[in-house]
Amino acid sequence: MKRLDFSQLATFVAIVDAGSITKAAASLHRTQAAISIQLKKLEETTGKQLLNRSYNKISLTREGEVLLSYARKILSLAEEAYHAISDDEIQGVVRFGVPDGYARAFMQDVIRTFIQRFPKIRLQIKNDPSPKLFQSLHEGDLDLILVTRSSREAGGDILRKEKIVWVAAADYELDPAAPIPLALYQPGCDYRRRIVDGLNQLGQEWYLAFECQGVTGFDIAISNGLAVSAVAGSLVKDEWQVLDFPQMLPELGEIEVEMHRSPGESSEAVNCFAHELELHISNRKNAEP
């Protein structure tokens, strides 16, 4: 029976996180040749090419994306198992970024469980739209972010996929003869892009009734009947209705919720929090529209 080698998996994850074999070698304090050999052995074991390699640039193949998710779980569980039987309590700081909407939908249970299990780890949480969180991660201000997947940002782990649905206040009535009033987050938001592009392609008239910086303004606009919008299924509130008017409101596909880490080797504290995120968010049931 073939078995995956633990050290090879760790090297594979390091290459992906660093963005190149050269940077991975530096972070692991090993030669580039040693790193390349580890990757080659892992590809020989799996019988699959895991990375597309070009000059100073790498990208994951489909098989590489699948293995990366499992590799992170294996490494995280191994670390957790060690600390479960160790007398040492994990300490450290986790600088974490999450958009308002995902904070409301996902984070309460995650944070409560985490601080009970790891009381000596200090969380520093930043709420911002996904594009700003990517910027903060690249600037070294955050260790870990939970964001809407962007085609411009590689290297993340997809934790869940959800259908995007149109929403309005429970008593709102859509007027087929009038332009649609929209509540939208600021430019750069993937939800905004999909909504606007979808309506324009359908030839549906609309106008911006409420531009929001955070989830509070968005919730006010929808709940009070000022506008309609579209969100992932987990973000639908009890007092909203899901709209189904295919002649006026186009299908917007799925949104992917993704976790990204800062380049290089993550601390024990960051690994523990990342594992907690993955457990809660991946296993959370989708809302029933």
C-alpha positions as CSV (number, residue, x, y, z in Angstrom):
1,M,0.0,0.0,0.0
2,K,1.3,3.4,-1.0
3,R,1.5,6.0,1.8
4,L,2.1,9.7,1.6
5,D,5.3,10.9,3.2
6,F,4.8,13.5,5.9
7,S,7.9,15.5,5.1
8,Q,7.1,15.6,1.4
9,L,3.6,16.9,2.2
10,A,5.2,19.6,4.4
11,T,7.6,20.6,1.6
12,F,4.7,20.7,-0.9
13,V,2.7,23.0,1.3
14,A,5.7,25.2,1.9
15,I,6.3,25.6,-1.9
16,V,2.7,26.6,-2.5
17,D,2.7,29.1,0.4
18,A,6.0,30.6,-0.6
19,G,5.0,30.8,-4.3
20,S,8.3,29.3,-5.5
21,I,10.8,26.6,-4.8
22,T,13.5,29.2,-4.2
23,K,11.5,30.9,-1.5
24,A,10.4,27.6,0.0
25,A,14.0,26.5,0.2
26,A,14.9,29.7,2.0
27,S,12.0,29.4,4.5
28,L,12.9,25.8,5.3
29,H,16.7,26.4,5.4
30,R,17.3,23.8,2.7
31,T,18.8,23.8,-0.8
32,Q,16.6,24.2,-3.8
33,A,17.8,20.8,-5.1
34,A,16.6,19.1,-1.9
35,I,13.2,20.8,-2.2
36,S,12.9,19.8,-5.8
37,I,13.7,16.2,-5.0
38,Q,11.0,16.1,-2.3
39,L,8.4,17.5,-4.7
40,K,9.5,15.0,-7.4
41,K,9.2,12.1,-5.0
42,L,5.7,13.2,-4.0
43,E,4.6,13.4,-7.6
44,E,6.1,10.0,-8.2
45,T,4.2,8.5,-5.3
46,T,0.9,10.1,-6.4
47,G,1.5,9.5,-10.0
48,K,0.3,13.0,-10.7
49,Q,1.8,16.3,-11.6
50,L,1.0,18.6,-8.7
51,L,2.4,21.9,-9.9
52,N,2.7,23.7,-13.2
53,R,6.2,25.2,-13.2
54,S,7.4,28.1,-15.4
55,Y,10.2,30.7,-14.9
56,N,10.0,32.0,-11.3
57,K,6.3,31.0,-11.1
58,I,4.2,28.1,-10.0
59,S,0.5,27.2,-10.1
60,L,-1.4,24.2,-8.8
61,T,-2.8,21.6,-11.1
62,R,-6.3,20.2,-10.4
63,E,-4.7,17.2,-8.6
64,G,-2.4,19.6,-6.7
65,E,-5.4,21.6,-5.4
66,V,-7.0,18.5,-4.1
67,L,-3.8,17.2,-2.4
68,L,-3.1,20.7,-0.9
69,S,-6.4,20.6,1.0
70,Y,-5.6,17.2,2.4
71,A,-2.0,18.0,3.1
72,R,-3.0,21.0,5.3
73,K,-5.5,18.9,7.2
74,I,-2.8,16.1,7.8
75,L,-0.2,18.6,9.0
76,S,-2.7,20.5,11.2
77,L,-4.0,17.3,12.8
78,A,-0.5,16.0,13.4
79,E,0.3,19.3,15.2
80,E,-2.9,19.2,17.2
81,A,-2.3,15.6,18.2
82,Y,1.1,16.4,19.5
83,H,-0.2,19.3,21.6
84,A,-3.1,17.1,22.9
85,I,-0.6,14.9,24.7
86,S,1.9,17.5,25.5
87,D,2.1,19.5,28.7
88,D,2.9,22.7,26.7
89,E,0.0,25.1,26.1
90,I,0.1,26.9,22.7
91,Q,0.7,30.6,23.0
92,G,0.9,33.4,20.4
93,V,-1.0,35.9,18.4
94,V,-3.3,35.3,15.4
95,R,-4.0,38.4,13.2
96,F,-7.1,37.4,11.3
97,G,-9.2,39.2,8.7
98,V,-12.8,38.6,7.7
99,P,-15.5,40.5,5.9
100,D,-18.5,41.6,8.0
101,G,-20.9,39.3,6.3
102,Y,-18.8,36.2,6.9
103,A,-18.1,37.3,10.4
104,R,-21.8,37.4,11.1
105,A,-22.5,34.0,9.4
106,F,-19.6,31.9,10.5
107,M,-17.4,33.3,13.3
108,Q,-19.4,33.2,16.5
109,D,-19.1,29.5,17.1
110,V,-15.5,29.4,15.8
111,I,-14.3,32.0,18.2
112,R,-16.2,30.7,21.2
113,T,-14.8,27.2,20.7
114,F,-11.3,28.3,19.9
115,I,-10.8,30.6,22.9
116,Q,-12.0,27.8,25.2
117,R,-9.5,25.3,23.7
118,F,-6.6,27.7,23.4
119,P,-6.9,30.3,26.1
120,K,-3.3,31.6,25.8
121,I,-3.7,32.4,22.1
122,R,-4.7,36.0,21.5
123,L,-6.9,36.8,18.5
124,Q,-6.6,40.2,16.7
125,I,-9.5,40.4,14.2
126,K,-10.0,42.9,11.4
127,N,-13.2,43.4,9.5
128,D,-12.8,44.7,5.9
129,P,-14.0,43.8,2.4
130,S,-12.2,41.0,0.7
131,P,-10.0,43.1,-1.6
132,K,-8.7,45.2,1.4
133,L,-8.0,42.0,3.3
134,F,-5.9,40.6,0.4
135,Q,-4.0,43.9,0.5
136,S,-3.4,43.6,4.2
137,L,-2.2,40.0,3.9
138,H,0.3,40.9,1.2
139,E,1.6,43.8,3.2
140,G,2.3,41.5,6.2
141,D,-0.4,43.0,8.5
142,L,-2.4,39.8,8.7
143,D,-1.6,36.1,9.2
144,L,-4.8,34.6,7.9
145,I,-7.9,35.8,6.1
146,L,-11.3,34.4,5.2
147,V,-12.5,35.9,2.0
148,T,-14.6,35.6,-1.2
149,R,-12.4,33.8,-3.8
150,S,-10.8,36.0,-6.3
151,S,-9.4,34.8,-9.7
152,R,-6.5,37.2,-9.2
153,E,-5.4,35.7,-5.9
154,A,-3.9,32.2,-6.0
155,G,-2.9,29.8,-3.2
156,G,-6.0,29.8,-1.0
157,D,-8.0,26.8,0.3
158,I,-11.7,26.7,-0.7
159,L,-13.7,25.9,2.5
160,R,-17.2,26.0,1.0
161,K,-19.3,26.9,-2.0
162,E,-22.7,28.4,-1.9
163,K,-25.3,29.5,-4.4
164,I,-25.9,33.3,-4.6
165,V,-29.5,34.2,-4.1
166,W,-31.5,37.4,-4.6
167,V,-33.0,38.8,-1.3
168,A,-35.4,41.5,-0.2
169,A,-37.5,42.3,2.9
170,A,-40.2,39.8,3.6
171,D,-43.1,42.1,2.5
172,Y,-41.2,43.6,-0.5
173,E,-43.0,43.4,-3.9
174,L,-40.8,43.7,-7.0
175,D,-42.3,46.0,-9.6
176,P,-41.8,44.5,-13.1
177,A,-42.3,47.9,-14.7
178,A,-39.8,49.9,-12.6
179,P,-36.0,49.9,-12.4
180,I,-34.7,47.7,-9.6
181,P,-33.3,49.5,-6.5
182,L,-30.1,47.9,-5.4
183,A,-28.1,47.7,-2.2
184,L,-24.4,47.1,-3.1
185,Y,-21.1,47.0,-1.4
186,Q,-18.4,49.3,-2.7
187,P,-16.6,48.8,-6.0
188,G,-14.2,45.8,-5.9
189,C,-16.7,43.5,-4.2
190,D,-17.3,40.3,-6.2
191,Y,-21.0,40.2,-5.3
192,R,-21.4,43.8,-6.7
193,R,-19.6,42.8,-9.9
194,R,-21.8,39.7,-10.4
195,I,-25.0,41.6,-9.7
196,V,-24.3,44.5,-12.0
197,D,-23.0,42.4,-14.8
198,G,-25.9,39.9,-14.6
199,L,-28.5,42.7,-14.7
200,N,-26.8,44.5,-17.5
201,Q,-26.5,41.3,-19.6
202,L,-30.2,40.7,-19.0
203,G,-31.0,44.2,-20.1
204,Q,-32.7,44.9,-16.8
205,E,-32.9,48.5,-15.6
206,W,-31.6,49.2,-12.1
207,Y,-30.3,52.0,-9.9
208,L,-28.0,52.2,-6.9
209,A,-30.3,52.9,-3.9
210,F,-27.9,52.1,-1.1
211,E,-24.1,51.8,-1.2
212,C,-22.7,50.1,1.8
213,Q,-19.3,49.9,3.5
214,G,-20.3,47.2,6.0
215,V,-23.0,44.6,6.8
216,T,-24.9,46.9,9.1
217,G,-25.9,49.3,6.4
218,F,-26.6,46.5,4.0
219,D,-28.9,44.8,6.5
220,I,-30.8,48.0,7.1
221,A,-31.3,48.6,3.4
222,I,-32.7,45.1,2.8
223,S,-34.7,44.7,6.0
224,N,-36.5,48.1,5.6
225,G,-37.4,47.5,2.0
226,L,-35.2,50.2,0.6
227,A,-33.5,47.9,-1.9
228,V,-32.9,44.3,-3.1
229,S,-29.6,42.6,-3.5
230,A,-27.9,39.1,-3.7
231,V,-25.9,37.2,-1.1
232,A,-24.6,33.7,-0.4
233,G,-27.2,31.3,1.1
234,S,-25.6,31.5,4.6
235,L,-26.0,35.2,4.8
236,V,-29.8,35.2,4.3
237,K,-31.5,36.5,7.4
238,D,-34.8,35.2,8.8
239,E,-36.7,38.4,8.1
240,W,-35.8,38.3,4.4
241,Q,-37.4,36.6,1.4
242,V,-35.5,34.9,-1.4
243,L,-36.7,36.3,-4.7
244,D,-37.3,34.1,-7.8
245,F,-38.1,36.3,-10.8
246,P,-35.9,34.8,-13.6
247,Q,-37.3,37.4,-16.2
248,M,-35.9,40.2,-14.0
249,L,-33.2,38.7,-11.8
250,P,-30.5,36.5,-13.5
251,E,-28.8,33.5,-12.0
252,L,-25.5,34.5,-10.4
253,G,-23.9,31.2,-9.9
254,E,-21.9,30.2,-6.8
255,I,-19.6,32.0,-4.5
256,E,-16.5,30.4,-3.0
257,V,-15.4,31.1,0.5
258,E,-11.6,30.8,0.7
259,M,-8.9,30.8,3.4
260,H,-5.5,32.4,2.7
261,R,-2.4,32.4,4.8
262,S,0.6,34.8,4.8
263,P,3.6,33.4,2.9
264,G,6.2,31.3,4.7
265,E,5.9,29.0,7.7
266,S,2.8,29.6,9.9
267,S,3.1,29.7,13.7
268,E,1.5,27.0,15.8
269,A,-1.2,29.5,16.9
270,V,-2.1,30.3,13.3
271,N,-2.2,26.6,12.3
272,C,-4.6,25.9,15.2
273,F,-6.9,28.7,14.3
274,A,-6.9,27.8,10.6
275,H,-7.8,24.2,11.5
276,E,-10.7,25.5,13.6
277,L,-11.9,27.6,10.8
278,E,-11.8,24.7,8.4
279,L,-13.7,22.4,10.7
280,H,-16.5,24.8,11.4
281,I,-17.0,26.4,8.0
282,S,-16.5,23.4,5.8
283,N,-18.9,21.3,7.9
284,R,-21.5,24.0,8.4
285,K,-24.8,23.3,6.6
286,N,-25.9,25.6,3.8
287,A,-28.9,27.7,4.7
288,E,-32.2,26.6,3.1
289,P,-33.4,29.6,0.9
